[in-house]
């Protein structure tokens, strides 16, 4: 089971990726396109061009997890458009995965940061 907590760093890859890519292709995208180490423990979130699906890639120290969510109906309501990547919180990712807009979600700020 993959559990996302406030300790995790989550990055949305702004540019859409080809969803025929698997773990190795997405890890290469992290290295080359995002200039990030795919084995850093960062959770990488990718969307396809039509925004009808999301892939999540994370390395946990033993191997990679690759999660794929295809929406049965509709598509993402929000996705960032600037920069190479966009950092979000675990709570924001939940809003995003339910086809919401994290920028307008009423989520309370954490009382105290849990990472430096």
C-alpha positions as CSV (number, residue, x, y, z in Angstrom):
1,X,0.0,0.0,0.0
2,X,1.2,3.5,-0.9
3,X,0.4,6.1,1.7
4,X,1.1,9.8,1.1
5,X,1.7,12.0,4.2
6,X,2.8,15.6,4.8
7,X,6.4,14.3,4.9
8,X,6.4,13.5,1.2
9,X,7.4,15.9,-1.5
10,X,5.0,15.8,-4.4
11,X,5.7,17.2,-7.8
12,X,3.3,17.6,-10.7
13,X,5.1,17.3,-14.1
14,X,3.5,20.2,-16.0
15,X,4.1,19.0,-19.5
16,X,1.9,16.0,-20.5
17,X,3.7,12.6,-21.0
18,X,3.1,9.7,-23.3
19,X,1.2,7.1,-21.2
20,X,2.8,4.3,-23.1
21,X,5.8,5.0,-21.0
22,X,6.4,2.7,-18.0
23,X,8.5,3.0,-15.0
24,X,11.8,3.3,-16.8
25,X,10.4,5.9,-19.3
26,X,8.9,8.0,-16.5
27,X,12.1,7.8,-14.4
28,X,14.0,9.0,-17.4
29,X,11.5,11.9,-17.7
30,X,12.2,12.8,-14.0
31,X,16.0,12.8,-14.7
32,X,16.1,14.5,-18.1
33,X,13.0,16.8,-18.3
34,X,12.5,17.7,-14.6
35,X,16.2,17.5,-13.5
36,X,15.1,15.5,-10.4
37,X,16.4,12.2,-9.1
38,X,13.6,9.6,-9.4
39,X,15.0,7.6,-6.5
40,X,14.9,10.6,-4.1
41,X,11.6,9.5,-2.6
42,X,9.7,12.4,-4.2
43,X,6.3,11.5,-5.6
44,X,6.0,12.4,-9.2
45,X,2.6,13.0,-10.8
46,X,2.1,12.9,-14.5
47,X,-1.0,13.6,-16.7
48,X,-1.7,12.6,-20.3
49,X,-2.3,15.1,-23.0
50,X,-6.1,14.9,-22.8
51,X,-6.0,15.1,-19.0
52,X,-8.2,11.9,-18.7
53,X,-5.6,10.0,-16.7
54,X,-2.9,10.4,-14.1
55,X,0.2,8.3,-13.3
56,X,2.1,8.5,-10.0
57,X,5.7,7.3,-9.7
58,X,7.6,7.0,-6.5
59,X,10.7,5.1,-5.3
60,X,10.4,3.7,-1.7
61,X,14.0,2.4,-1.2
62,X,13.2,-1.1,-2.4
63,X,11.7,-0.4,-5.8
64,X,9.3,1.8,-7.8
65,X,5.6,2.1,-7.3
66,X,3.6,3.1,-10.5
67,X,0.0,4.0,-10.0
68,X,-2.3,4.7,-12.9
69,X,-5.7,6.3,-12.5
70,X,-8.0,6.7,-15.5
71,X,-11.1,8.7,-15.0
72,X,-14.3,6.8,-15.9
73,X,-16.0,10.1,-16.9
74,X,-14.6,13.5,-17.5
75,X,-11.1,14.8,-17.0
76,X,-8.9,16.9,-14.7
77,X,-10.5,20.3,-14.0
78,X,-7.1,21.8,-13.1
79,X,-3.5,21.3,-14.0
80,X,-0.7,23.8,-13.7
81,X,0.6,25.5,-16.9
82,X,3.8,27.2,-16.0
83,X,7.3,25.9,-14.9
84,X,8.6,22.4,-15.4
85,X,7.1,21.1,-12.2
86,X,4.7,22.3,-9.6
87,X,4.9,21.2,-5.9
88,X,1.7,20.3,-4.1
89,X,0.6,18.8,-0.8
90,X,-0.8,15.3,-0.2
91,X,-4.2,17.0,0.6
92,X,-4.1,18.9,-2.7
93,X,-3.3,15.7,-4.6
94,X,-6.5,14.1,-3.1
95,X,-8.5,17.1,-4.4
96,X,-6.9,16.8,-7.8
97,X,-7.5,13.0,-8.1
98,X,-11.2,13.6,-7.4
99,X,-11.2,16.1,-10.4
100,X,-11.2,19.2,-8.2
101,X,-9.1,22.3,-8.2
102,X,-6.7,22.5,-5.3
103,X,-6.3,26.2,-5.7
104,X,-9.9,26.7,-4.7
105,X,-10.3,23.9,-2.2
106,X,-10.9,25.0,1.4
107,X,-8.1,23.0,3.1
108,X,-6.7,24.2,6.4
109,X,-3.0,25.0,6.6
110,X,-0.9,22.6,8.8
111,X,-0.3,23.8,12.3
112,X,3.4,23.0,12.0
113,X,5.6,21.9,9.1
114,X,6.9,18.3,9.5
115,X,9.9,18.6,7.2
116,X,12.6,21.2,6.8
